[in-house]
Amino acid sequence: MPEIWAGVDIGKEHHHCVVIDTQGKRLLSRRILNDEAELLQLIADVLELSRDVLWAVDINHGGAALLLALLVSHDQHITYITGLAIHRASAGYRGQAKTQYWEV
């Protein structure tokens, strides 16, 4: 099991990343431009927290392409969470208007 998880909500111009540890404590929450320099800084900041990280994305094409390429080039472990899985996970947060599975 990784020490931390980095969940990224992919958008066209901006992404939002939330990093949690094994106890569910939020270590980082940041909105970033879909820009190489900003994404590289995000990767560096997350790796400062731990080198043992699993990245999760909700889209595996289009707007996610740059981030995914940078993560692959940095030998990072990545998983894709399907829309159905996100929908099912969000059921536990119905009254809180949360849809992202990684928000705690």
All heavy atoms as an XYZ file, in Angstrom:
820
protein
N       0.844     -1.161      0.000
C       0.000      0.000      0.000
C       0.903      1.242      0.000
O       1.866      1.307      0.753
C      -0.895     -0.003      1.241
C      -1.763      1.202      1.297
S      -2.952      1.364      2.663
C      -2.993     -0.151      3.487
N       0.586      2.225     -0.845
C       1.413      3.440     -0.885
C       1.245      4.270      0.389
O       0.230      4.171      1.083
C       0.865      4.189     -2.105
C      -0.517      3.688     -2.286
C      -0.510      2.270     -1.807
N       2.244      5.083      0.683
C       2.172      5.982      1.844
C       1.146      7.087      1.633
O       0.483      7.510      2.582
C       3.530      6.623      2.112
C       4.544      5.697      2.713
C       5.855      6.402      3.027
O       5.931      7.645      2.947
O       6.802      5.691      3.368
N       1.045      7.584      0.389
C       0.094      8.657      0.096
C      -0.592      8.405     -1.241
O      -0.083      7.667     -2.083
C       0.759     10.060      0.096
C       1.824     10.173     -0.998
C       1.323     10.400      1.462
C       2.408     11.578     -1.158
N      -1.749      9.026     -1.407
C      -2.497      8.992     -2.661
C      -2.676     10.415     -3.142
O      -2.972     11.313     -2.353
C      -3.879      8.382     -2.456
C      -3.873      6.923     -2.176
C      -3.954      5.909     -3.079
C      -3.779      6.291     -0.901
N      -3.928      4.692     -2.437
C      -3.813      4.900     -1.105
C      -3.653      6.771      0.410
C      -3.741      3.989     -0.056
C      -3.581      5.869      1.445
C      -3.627      4.496      1.210
N      -2.519     10.621     -4.436
C      -2.730     11.931     -5.054
C      -3.850     11.788     -6.076
O      -3.665     11.177     -7.130
C      -1.449     12.428     -5.726
N      -5.014     12.301     -5.756
C      -6.158     12.245     -6.662
C      -6.243     13.527     -7.454
O      -6.143     14.621     -6.887
N      -6.405     13.415     -8.757
C      -6.462     14.598     -9.612
C      -7.776     14.613    -10.380
O      -8.079     13.696    -11.131
C      -5.270     14.652    -10.600
C      -5.310     15.951    -11.388
C      -3.943     14.508     -9.856
N      -8.541     15.680    -10.142
C      -9.771     15.941    -10.886
C      -9.347     16.703    -12.133
O      -8.899     17.847    -12.045
C     -10.721     16.761    -10.020
C     -12.045     17.054    -10.701
O     -12.364     16.416    -11.725
O     -12.768     17.939    -10.203
N      -9.450     16.068    -13.279
C      -8.947     16.627    -14.533
C      -9.956     17.603    -15.131
O     -11.138     17.298    -15.244
C      -8.652     15.504    -15.549
C      -7.647     14.498    -14.982
C      -8.191     16.080    -16.889
C      -6.267     15.045    -14.716
N      -9.455     18.767    -15.518
C     -10.261     19.749    -16.233
C      -9.537     20.150    -17.509
O      -8.397     19.755    -17.743
N     -10.182     20.937    -18.338
C      -9.548     21.357    -19.585
C      -8.411     22.337    -19.333
O      -7.313     22.173    -19.847
C     -10.573     21.978    -20.524
C     -11.571     20.982    -21.061
C     -12.595     21.650    -21.936
C     -13.633     20.631    -22.376
N     -14.736     21.252    -23.086
N      -8.675     23.375    -18.554
C      -7.668     24.404    -18.297
C      -7.008     24.258    -16.934
O      -5.858     24.647    -16.755
C      -8.297     25.785    -18.424
C      -8.754     26.105    -19.828
C      -9.371     27.487    -19.937
O      -9.110     28.333    -19.066
O     -10.110     27.716    -20.902
N      -7.740     23.743    -15.967
C      -7.244     23.575    -14.603
C      -7.517     22.149    -14.134
O      -8.476     21.525    -14.565
C      -7.950     24.537    -13.644
C      -7.670     25.965    -13.899
N      -8.438     26.718    -14.754
C      -6.703     26.783    -13.430
C      -7.962     27.951    -14.794
N      -6.909     28.015    -14.001
N      -6.678     21.694    -13.223
C      -6.894     20.434    -12.525
C      -6.944     20.764    -11.042
O      -6.484     21.823    -10.614
C      -5.758     19.437    -12.765
C      -5.460     19.147    -14.200
N      -6.431     18.972    -15.163
C      -4.271     18.987    -14.837
C      -5.862     18.715    -16.331
N      -4.548     18.722    -16.154
N      -7.486     19.846    -10.258
C      -7.429     20.007     -8.807
C      -6.868     18.723     -8.228
O      -7.353     17.626     -8.523
C      -8.814     20.297     -8.215
C      -8.737     20.638     -6.769
N      -9.218     19.813     -5.793
C      -8.188     21.697     -6.132
C      -8.981     20.357     -4.623
N      -8.354     21.496     -4.795
N      -5.834     18.859     -7.409
C      -5.170     17.705     -6.810
C      -5.355     17.732     -5.296
O      -5.173     18.780     -4.657
C      -3.675     17.729     -7.146
S      -2.756     16.345     -6.414
N      -5.732     16.584     -4.747
C      -5.805     16.403     -3.305
C      -4.939     15.205     -2.954
O      -5.059     14.146     -3.570
C      -7.253     16.168     -2.826
C      -7.292     15.848     -1.339
C      -8.118     17.383     -3.128
N      -4.060     15.389     -1.968
C      -3.170     14.319     -1.521
C      -3.561     13.948     -0.098
O      -3.716     14.833      0.758
C      -1.692     14.760     -1.562
C      -0.784     13.652     -1.056
C      -1.302     15.180     -2.977
N      -3.747     12.642      0.146
C      -4.058     12.156      1.486
C      -3.072     11.060      1.877
O      -2.474     10.419      1.023
C      -5.505     11.626      1.587
C      -5.738     10.463      0.624
C      -6.517     12.751      1.346
C      -7.084      9.762      0.808
N      -2.941     10.870      3.194
C      -2.083      9.790      3.684
C      -2.938      8.569      4.013
O      -4.148      8.553      3.751
C      -1.234     10.252      4.874
C      -2.051     10.596      6.114
O      -3.261     10.258      6.189
O      -1.480     11.208      7.038
N      -2.333      7.554      4.602
C      -3.040      6.292      4.861
C      -4.140      6.438      5.899
O      -5.042      5.603      5.958
C      -2.062      5.191      5.315
O      -1.345      5.650      6.459
C      -1.096      4.832      4.204
N      -4.108      7.489      6.709
C      -5.164      7.732      7.689
C      -6.257      8.655      7.138
O      -7.201      8.992      7.833
C      -4.586      8.352      8.974
C      -3.856      7.353      9.863
C      -2.493      6.974      9.303
O      -1.736      7.827      8.859
N      -2.193      5.696      9.313
N      -6.103      9.081      5.890
C      -7.087      9.970      5.283
C      -6.857     11.441      5.567
O      -7.686     12.279      5.231
N      -5.724     11.772      6.167
C      -5.408     13.167      6.460
C      -5.018     13.887      5.164
O      -4.182     13.401      4.401
C      -4.256     13.257      7.451
C      -3.859     14.680      7.782
C      -2.688     14.718      8.733
C      -2.245     16.151      8.938
N      -0.954     16.216      9.623
N      -5.621     15.035      4.938
C      -5.314     15.824      3.744
C      -3.955     16.502      3.922
O      -3.747     17.267      4.853
C      -6.396     16.874      3.506
C      -6.238     17.573      2.175
C      -7.312     18.586      1.935
N      -8.617     17.932      1.962
C      -9.739     18.526      1.626
N      -9.746     19.778      1.260
N     -10.883     17.874      1.678
N      -3.036     16.214      3.015
C      -1.686     16.764      3.076
C      -1.486     17.922      2.113
O      -0.605     18.763      2.315
C      -0.657     15.670      2.760
C      -0.733     14.414      3.623
C       0.251     13.375      3.121
C      -0.495     14.750      5.082
N      -2.287     17.957      1.050
C      -2.146     18.990      0.025
C      -3.466     19.071     -0.734
O      -4.096     18.053     -0.985
C      -1.009     18.620     -0.930
C      -0.704     19.563     -2.086
C       0.789     19.610     -2.333
C      -1.417     19.142     -3.354
N      -3.862     20.274     -1.064
C      -5.030     20.487     -1.912
C      -4.714     21.715     -2.751
O      -4.470     22.791     -2.209
C      -6.281     20.719     -1.061
O      -7.402     20.949     -1.897
N      -4.697     21.537     -4.061
C      -4.253     22.630     -4.920
C      -4.932     22.577     -6.283
O      -5.058     21.529     -6.891
C      -2.750     22.549     -5.121
C      -2.199     23.675     -5.974
C      -0.713     23.559     -6.222
N       0.018     23.453     -4.973
C       1.251     22.979     -4.892
N       1.888     22.565     -5.963
N       1.859     22.912     -3.731
N      -5.321     23.752     -6.756
C      -5.797     23.910     -8.135
C      -4.598     24.347     -8.961
O      -3.878     25.267     -8.576
C      -6.894     24.972     -8.175
C      -7.453     25.173     -9.548
C      -8.549     26.217     -9.511
N      -9.076     26.399    -10.856
C      -9.713     27.455    -11.244
N      -9.940     28.448    -10.417
N     -10.148     27.542    -12.485
N      -4.380     23.675    -10.086
C      -3.240     24.004    -10.938
C      -3.684     24.153    -12.383
O      -4.599     23.467    -12.825
C      -2.091     22.955    -10.867
C      -2.487     21.557    -11.140
C      -1.237     23.088     -9.687
C      -3.097     20.722    -10.091
N      -3.004     25.025    -13.085
C      -3.225     25.148    -14.521
C      -2.753     23.879    -15.217
O      -1.811     23.227    -14.759
C      -2.436     26.324    -15.092
C      -3.009     27.712    -14.913
C      -1.993     28.761    -15.357
C      -4.305     27.865    -15.688
N      -3.367     23.548    -16.322
C      -2.910     22.436    -17.149
C      -1.736     22.951    -17.973
O      -1.824     23.159    -19.170
C      -4.049     21.932    -18.039
C      -3.699     20.646    -18.753
O      -2.700     20.014    -18.439
N      -4.515     20.270    -19.710
N      -0.622     23.172    -17.286
C       0.570     23.815    -17.825
C       1.784     23.015    -17.352
O       1.842     22.621    -16.181
C       0.624     25.252    -17.287
C       1.942     25.931    -17.532
O       2.139     26.433    -18.652
O       2.772     25.963    -16.597
N       2.730     22.778    -18.231
C       3.864     21.916    -17.892
C       4.613     22.377    -16.652
O       4.914     21.576    -15.763
C       4.825     21.794    -19.071
C       5.955     20.822    -18.800
C       6.802     20.530    -20.012
O       6.537     21.082    -21.109
O       7.746     19.729    -19.878
N       4.931     23.659    -16.562
C       5.692     24.161    -15.410
C       4.921     23.951    -14.105
O       5.488     23.514    -13.097
C       6.033     25.633    -15.601
N       3.621     24.245    -14.113
C       2.817     24.070    -12.894
C       2.669     22.606    -12.529
O       2.717     22.237    -11.354
C       1.449     24.730    -13.054
C       1.533     26.243    -12.982
C       0.234     26.875    -12.509
O      -0.536     26.237    -11.757
O       0.008     28.030    -12.889
N       2.485     21.757    -13.531
C       2.347     20.327    -13.259
C       3.651     19.734    -12.737
O       3.636     18.890    -11.835
C       1.866     19.594    -14.507
C       0.442     19.953    -14.948
C       0.144     19.339    -16.318
C      -0.580     19.516    -13.922
N       4.764     20.174    -13.280
C       6.064     19.709    -12.771
C       6.269     20.136    -11.323
O       6.804     19.367    -10.513
C       7.201     20.225    -13.659
C       7.337     19.538    -15.018
C       8.345     20.280    -15.886
C       7.733     18.072    -14.852
N       5.834     21.340    -10.980
C       5.944     21.806     -9.598
C       5.049     20.976     -8.677
O       5.440     20.621     -7.571
C       5.585     23.290     -9.484
C       5.810     23.851     -8.087
C       7.258     23.750     -7.645
O       8.152     24.260     -8.325
N       7.515     23.075     -6.535
N       3.846     20.652     -9.152
C       2.954     19.796     -8.369
C       3.600     18.439     -8.117
O       3.608     17.955     -6.974
C       1.619     19.609     -9.095
C       0.680     18.582     -8.457
C       0.164     19.078     -7.116
C      -0.450     18.234     -9.402
N       4.133     17.835     -9.153
C       4.790     16.528     -9.002
C       5.921     16.624     -7.987
O       6.046     15.779     -7.096
C       5.279     16.004    -10.361
C       4.090     15.677    -11.268
C       6.173     14.769    -10.181
C       4.451     15.424    -12.727
N       6.736     17.660     -8.084
C       7.846     17.851     -7.139
C       7.332     18.012     -5.712
O       7.885     17.419     -4.769
C       8.686     19.054     -7.550
N       6.273     18.790     -5.531
C       5.722     19.012     -4.193
C       5.146     17.730     -3.598
O       5.320     17.454     -2.410
C       4.654     20.105     -4.234
C       5.234     21.485     -4.530
O       6.468     21.663     -4.461
O       4.426     22.389     -4.847
N       4.473     16.942     -4.418
C       3.922     15.677     -3.930
C       5.050     14.713     -3.580
O       5.020     14.061     -2.529
C       2.953     15.059     -4.965
C       2.555     13.647     -4.566
C       1.712     15.944     -5.132
N       6.073     14.648     -4.416
C       7.189     13.743     -4.138
C       7.993     14.178     -2.918
O       8.662     13.355     -2.294
C       8.086     13.613     -5.370
C       7.442     12.878     -6.551
C       8.380     12.879     -7.758
C       7.036     11.470     -6.167
N       7.919     15.453     -2.557
C       8.541     15.916     -1.307
C       7.820     15.338     -0.098
O       8.440     15.086      0.928
C       8.505     17.450     -1.225
C       9.833     18.087     -1.500
C       9.773     19.594     -1.309
O       9.328     20.069     -0.245
O      10.184     20.279     -2.247
N       6.511     15.138     -0.240
C       5.743     14.546      0.859
C       6.100     13.079      1.030
O       6.212     12.585      2.144
C       4.242     14.692      0.585
C       3.699     16.115      0.535
C       2.261     16.128      0.028
C       3.787     16.758      1.917
N       6.244     12.372     -0.080
C       6.643     10.966     -0.071
C       6.984     10.530     -1.487
O       6.329     10.948     -2.440
C       5.517     10.080      0.469
O       5.869      8.712      0.346
N       7.962      9.667     -1.604
C       8.290      9.091     -2.913
C       7.384      7.897     -3.213
O       7.361      7.399     -4.321
C       9.754      8.649     -2.949
C      10.724      9.718     -2.531
C      11.430     10.542     -3.518
N      11.685     10.092     -4.836
C      11.631     10.912     -5.879
N      11.299     12.167     -5.719
N      11.909     10.484     -7.079
N       6.647      7.435     -2.192
C       5.759      6.277     -2.323
C       4.326      6.780     -2.494
O       3.566      6.887     -1.535
C       5.884      5.392     -1.094
C       5.088      4.105     -1.217
O       4.698      3.740     -2.346
O       4.851      3.472     -0.168
N       3.973      7.120     -3.732
C       2.686      7.744     -4.021
C       1.973      7.006     -5.155
O       2.614      6.525     -6.083
C       2.863      9.242     -4.368
C       3.812      9.441     -5.515
C       1.548      9.923     -4.662
N       0.660      6.915     -5.042
C      -0.166      6.414     -6.130
C      -1.030      7.578     -6.607
O      -1.746      8.183     -5.815
C      -1.061      5.258     -5.676
C      -2.039      4.724     -6.730
C      -1.284      4.168     -7.939
C      -2.963      3.682     -6.139
N      -0.929      7.895     -7.888
C      -1.713      8.961     -8.502
C      -2.987      8.360     -9.072
O      -2.952      7.300     -9.699
C      -0.921      9.619     -9.635
C       0.312     10.326     -9.181
C       1.523      9.767     -8.898
C       0.460     11.725     -8.955
N       2.419     10.737     -8.519
C       1.798     11.948     -8.542
C      -0.404     12.819     -9.069
C       2.282     13.217     -8.241
C       0.088     14.086     -8.772
C       1.409     14.278     -8.360
N      -4.118      9.036     -8.885
C      -5.397      8.592     -9.443
C      -5.991      9.740    -10.255
O      -5.992     10.890     -9.805
C      -6.354      8.191     -8.326
N      -6.467      9.423    -11.446
C      -7.093     10.429    -12.308
C      -8.491      9.953    -12.686
O      -8.766      8.760    -12.724
C      -6.263     10.707    -13.583
C      -4.915     11.308    -13.239
C      -6.081      9.449    -14.406
N      -9.364     10.921    -12.965
C     -10.737     10.572    -13.332
C     -10.964     10.593    -14.837
O     -12.032     10.220    -15.306
C     -11.727     11.498    -12.629
C     -11.575     12.963    -13.026
O     -10.506     13.349    -13.533
O     -12.536     13.726    -12.813
N      -9.974     11.013    -15.593
C     -10.032     11.012    -17.061
C      -8.666     10.539    -17.553
O      -7.639     10.978    -17.050
C     -10.337     12.416    -17.617
C     -11.731     12.862    -17.180
C     -10.229     12.449    -19.145
C     -12.088     14.280    -17.570
N      -8.652      9.651    -18.543
C      -7.368      9.119    -19.013
C      -7.058      9.525    -20.456
O      -6.309      8.854    -21.140
C      -7.326      7.603    -18.853
C      -8.408      6.904    -19.646
O      -9.140      7.532    -20.407
N      -8.516      5.609    -19.463
N      -7.635     10.641    -20.902
C      -7.369     11.125    -22.259
C      -7.586     12.649    -22.284
O      -7.886     13.246    -21.254
C      -8.307     10.431    -23.257
C      -9.757     10.691    -22.984
N     -10.449     10.020    -22.006
C     -10.630     11.571    -23.529
C     -11.696     10.467    -21.966
N     -11.827     11.414    -22.881
N      -7.453     13.250    -23.437
C      -7.742     14.685    -23.603
C      -6.966     15.561    -22.653
O      -5.739     15.609    -22.691
N      -7.687     16.237    -21.759
C      -7.075     17.180    -20.834
C      -6.074     16.567    -19.876
O      -5.270     17.272    -19.283
N      -6.112     15.250    -19.719
C      -5.186     14.565    -18.813
C      -3.860     14.213    -19.479
O      -2.914     13.811    -18.807
C      -5.826     13.293    -18.279
N      -3.757     14.369    -20.789
C      -2.600     13.866    -21.537
C      -1.268     14.423    -21.042
O      -0.305     13.671    -20.862
C      -2.771     14.150    -23.027
N      -1.191     15.725    -20.799
C       0.075     16.324    -20.362
C       0.469     15.803    -18.989
O       1.611     15.379    -18.775
C      -0.013     17.851    -20.362
C       1.231     18.595    -19.881
C       2.458     18.228    -20.715
C       0.980     20.104    -19.903
N      -0.467     15.807    -18.047
C      -0.161     15.300    -16.708
C       0.274     13.846    -16.768
O       1.279     13.459    -16.154
C      -1.367     15.454    -15.783
C      -1.207     14.819    -14.397
C      -0.073     15.478    -13.622
C      -2.516     14.879    -13.629
N      -0.455     13.029    -17.496
C      -0.106     11.610    -17.586
C       1.283     11.403    -18.185
O       2.060     10.581    -17.694
C      -1.163     10.857    -18.397
C      -2.550     10.785    -17.751
C      -3.553     10.168    -18.718
C      -2.510     10.031    -16.438
N       1.603     12.171    -19.219
C       2.934     12.057    -19.828
C       4.030     12.437    -18.830
O       5.069     11.768    -18.744
C       3.015     12.937    -21.072
N       3.793     13.491    -18.060
C       4.789     13.920    -17.076
C       4.928     12.898    -15.959
O       6.047     12.616    -15.507
C       4.420     15.292    -16.505
C       4.498     16.455    -17.490
C       3.912     17.723    -16.883
C       5.929     16.677    -17.955
N       3.818     12.320    -15.518
C       3.888     11.293    -14.478
C       4.634     10.059    -14.969
O       5.471      9.499    -14.253
C       2.486     10.916    -13.999
C       1.749     11.996    -13.202
C       0.303     11.588    -12.965
C       2.461     12.293    -11.895
N       4.357      9.640    -16.192
C       5.062      8.484    -16.770
C       6.556      8.787    -16.875
O       7.398      7.949    -16.545
C       4.466      8.099    -18.140
C       5.365      7.131    -18.892
C       3.070      7.515    -17.959
N       6.891      9.996    -17.302
C       8.314     10.348    -17.448
C       9.031     10.432    -16.095
O      10.251     10.378    -16.045
C       8.476     11.661    -18.218
O       8.095     12.761    -17.423
N       8.268     10.546    -15.016
C       8.839     10.563    -13.665
C       8.659      9.208    -12.959
O       8.798      9.116    -11.741
C       8.203     11.687    -12.834
C       8.727     13.036    -13.179
N       8.258     13.772    -14.251
C       9.700     13.785    -12.616
C       8.905     14.914    -14.317
N       9.794     14.939    -13.347
N       8.357      8.167    -13.740
C       8.211      6.797    -13.215
C       7.205      6.701    -12.072
O       7.420      5.958    -11.110
C       9.566      6.233    -12.769
C      10.540      6.109    -13.917
O      10.096      5.717    -15.020
O      11.726      6.417    -13.722
N       6.100      7.429    -12.187
C       5.070      7.414    -11.153
C       4.020      6.353    -11.448
O       3.742      6.037    -12.596
C       4.403      8.790    -11.053
C       5.344      9.875    -10.581
C       5.878      9.569     -9.202
O       5.129      9.584     -8.229
N       7.164      9.282     -9.109
N       3.431      5.812    -10.380
C       2.355      4.835    -10.493
C       1.040      5.599    -10.631
O       0.763      6.507     -9.854
C       2.308      3.928     -9.270
C       3.557      3.130     -9.102
N       3.815      1.999     -9.837
C       4.624      3.316     -8.305
C       4.993      1.516     -9.483
N       5.510      2.300     -8.561
N       0.227      5.202    -11.624
C      -1.012      5.912    -11.935
C      -2.147      4.903    -12.052
O      -1.962      3.815    -12.603
C      -0.894      6.663    -13.281
C       0.371      7.506    -13.338
C      -2.133      7.531    -13.532
C       0.771      7.903    -14.754
N      -3.309      5.295    -11.556
C      -4.504      4.490    -11.749
C      -5.620      5.388    -12.271
O      -5.628      6.594    -12.026
C      -4.936      3.772    -10.452
O      -5.958      2.835    -10.751
C      -5.415      4.753     -9.399
N      -6.529      4.782    -12.991
C      -7.684      5.485    -13.538
C      -8.915      5.037    -12.773
O      -9.145      3.837    -12.606
C      -7.815      5.163    -15.032
C      -9.153      5.511    -15.636
C      -9.571      6.835    -15.714
C      -9.986      4.520    -16.120
C     -10.800      7.153    -16.266
C     -11.214      4.830    -16.685
C     -11.615      6.151    -16.750
O     -12.831      6.464    -17.297
N      -9.677      5.981    -12.281
C     -10.909      5.684    -11.564
C     -12.070      6.007    -12.510
O     -12.201      7.147    -12.960
C     -11.031      6.525    -10.270
C      -9.790      6.373     -9.401
C     -12.303      6.162     -9.520
C      -9.554      4.992     -8.860
N     -12.897      5.038    -12.801
C     -13.994      5.234    -13.752
C     -15.064      6.167    -13.197
O     -15.196      6.338    -11.976
C     -14.673      3.889    -14.087
O     -15.328      3.400    -12.910
C     -13.676      2.879    -14.612
N     -15.823      6.749    -14.091
C     -16.931      7.607    -13.690
C     -17.934      6.870    -12.820
O     -18.475      7.431    -11.862
N     -18.184      5.592    -13.127
C     -19.103      4.797    -12.326
C     -18.588      4.635    -10.898
O     -19.349      4.768     -9.934
C     -19.316      3.424    -12.976
C     -20.252      2.472    -12.230
C     -21.644      3.089    -12.079
C     -20.329      1.135    -12.954
N     -17.302      4.366    -10.748
C     -16.725      4.227     -9.406
C     -16.823      5.541     -8.634
O     -17.124      5.542     -7.435
C     -15.266      3.776     -9.507
N     -16.584      6.658     -9.314
C     -16.691      7.967     -8.661
C     -18.132      8.216     -8.241
O     -18.407      8.667     -7.121
C     -16.179      9.079     -9.589
C     -14.665      8.938     -9.769
C     -16.526     10.461     -9.035
C     -14.083      9.818    -10.834
N     -19.073      7.903     -9.114
C     -20.496      8.083     -8.795
C     -20.885      7.264     -7.566
O     -21.558      7.766     -6.665
C     -21.361      7.697    -10.000
C     -22.822      7.748     -9.713
N     -23.496      8.939     -9.593
C     -23.720      6.761     -9.497
C     -24.761      8.677     -9.319
N     -24.919      7.367     -9.259
N     -20.464      6.021     -7.517
C     -20.794      5.160     -6.369
C     -20.142      5.673     -5.089
O     -20.757      5.661     -4.034
C     -20.375      3.729     -6.654
C     -21.283      3.067     -7.657
C     -20.934      1.624     -7.867
N     -21.878      1.012     -8.788
C     -21.629     -0.061     -9.489
N     -20.466     -0.677     -9.365
N     -22.538     -0.552    -10.305
N     -18.893      6.111     -5.171
C     -18.204      6.623     -3.984
C     -18.855      7.905     -3.494
O     -18.923      8.171     -2.291
C     -16.733      6.855     -4.289
N     -19.339      8.730     -4.414
C     -19.938     10.010     -4.020
C     -21.261      9.820     -3.291
O     -21.722     10.727     -2.598
C     -20.130     10.909     -5.238
O     -21.162     10.414     -6.069
N     -21.869      8.639     -3.395
C     -23.139      8.380     -2.709
C     -23.004      8.570     -1.203
O     -23.957      8.963     -0.536
C     -23.631      6.972     -3.036
N     -21.834      8.337     -0.672
C     -21.599      8.521      0.758
C     -21.526      9.971      1.182
O     -21.509     10.283      2.372
N     -21.493     10.883      0.217
C     -21.376     12.309      0.506
C     -22.584     13.087     -0.007
O     -22.495     14.267     -0.268
C     -20.110     12.874     -0.156
C     -18.846     12.258      0.364
C     -18.218     11.227     -0.329
C     -18.273     12.704      1.544
C     -17.052     10.655      0.144
C     -17.112     12.146      2.031
C     -16.502     11.121      1.325
O     -15.357     10.564      1.797
N     -23.715     12.443     -0.178
C     -24.881     13.056     -0.819
C     -25.206     14.452     -0.289
O     -25.421     15.360     -1.052
C     -26.111     12.165     -0.667
C     -26.043     10.951     -1.539
C     -26.683     11.218     -2.882
N     -26.677      9.974     -3.644
C     -26.053      9.836     -4.797
N     -25.429     10.833     -5.341
N     -26.066      8.680     -5.419
N     -25.259     14.644      0.993
C     -25.631     15.935      1.559
C     -24.536     16.971      1.509
O     -24.736     18.127      1.874
N     -23.364     16.601      1.048
C     -22.222     17.504      1.059
C     -21.835     17.991     -0.329
O     -20.842     18.679     -0.479
C     -21.024     16.805      1.705
C     -21.320     16.372      3.125
C     -20.196     15.549      3.688
O     -19.041     15.831      3.443
N     -20.541     14.522      4.444
N     -22.594     17.619     -1.345
C     -22.363     18.030     -2.738
C     -20.967     17.661     -3.221
O     -20.352     18.366     -3.987
C     -22.613     19.524     -2.906
N     -20.461     16.546     -2.742
C     -19.135     16.097     -3.169
C     -19.298     15.037     -4.248
O     -20.078     14.121     -4.114
C     -18.353     15.526     -1.999
C     -18.028     16.569     -0.956
C     -17.089     16.000      0.061
C     -16.860     16.971      1.180
N     -15.913     17.972      0.941
N     -18.518     15.176     -5.309
C     -18.540     14.166     -6.360
C     -17.189     13.510     -6.523
O     -17.092     12.425     -7.051
C     -18.951     14.785     -7.714
O     -18.061     15.848     -8.031
C     -20.380     15.297     -7.651
N     -16.124     14.156     -6.088
C     -14.789     13.587     -6.250
C     -14.539     12.566     -5.167
O     -14.729     12.828     -3.999
C     -13.698     14.669     -6.210
C     -13.640     15.508     -7.451
C     -14.726     16.547     -7.520
O     -15.312     16.905     -6.526
N     -14.998     17.031     -8.714
N     -14.102     11.370     -5.560
C     -13.869     10.282     -4.619
C     -12.759     10.568     -3.643
O     -12.679      9.974     -2.588
C     -13.547      8.988     -5.402
C     -12.290      9.102     -6.203
C     -11.078      8.723     -5.666
C     -12.313      9.623     -7.492
C      -9.916      8.864     -6.396
C     -11.162      9.759     -8.215
C      -9.969      9.375     -7.680
O      -8.824      9.522     -8.388
N     -11.853     11.472     -3.964
C     -10.690     11.687     -3.100
C     -10.910     12.794     -2.091
O     -10.053     13.052     -1.282
C      -9.439     11.991     -3.915
C      -9.687     13.043     -4.938
C      -9.741     14.383     -4.743
C      -9.936     12.826     -6.316
N     -10.009     15.000     -5.936
C     -10.131     14.080     -6.905
C     -10.010     11.685     -7.105
C     -10.401     14.224     -8.250
C     -10.274     11.852     -8.436
C     -10.466     13.098     -9.003
N     -12.015     13.493     -2.114
C     -12.246     14.528     -1.123
C     -12.670     13.871      0.172
O     -13.533     13.015      0.207
C     -13.310     15.514     -1.592
C     -12.777     16.391     -2.692
C     -13.651     17.586     -2.940
O     -14.142     18.190     -1.971
O     -13.845     17.906     -4.113
N     -12.049     14.264      1.244
C     -12.345     13.706      2.561
C     -12.868     14.794      3.461
O     -12.445     15.893      3.427
C     -11.073     13.067      3.176
C     -11.367     12.554      4.553
C     -10.558     11.979      2.286
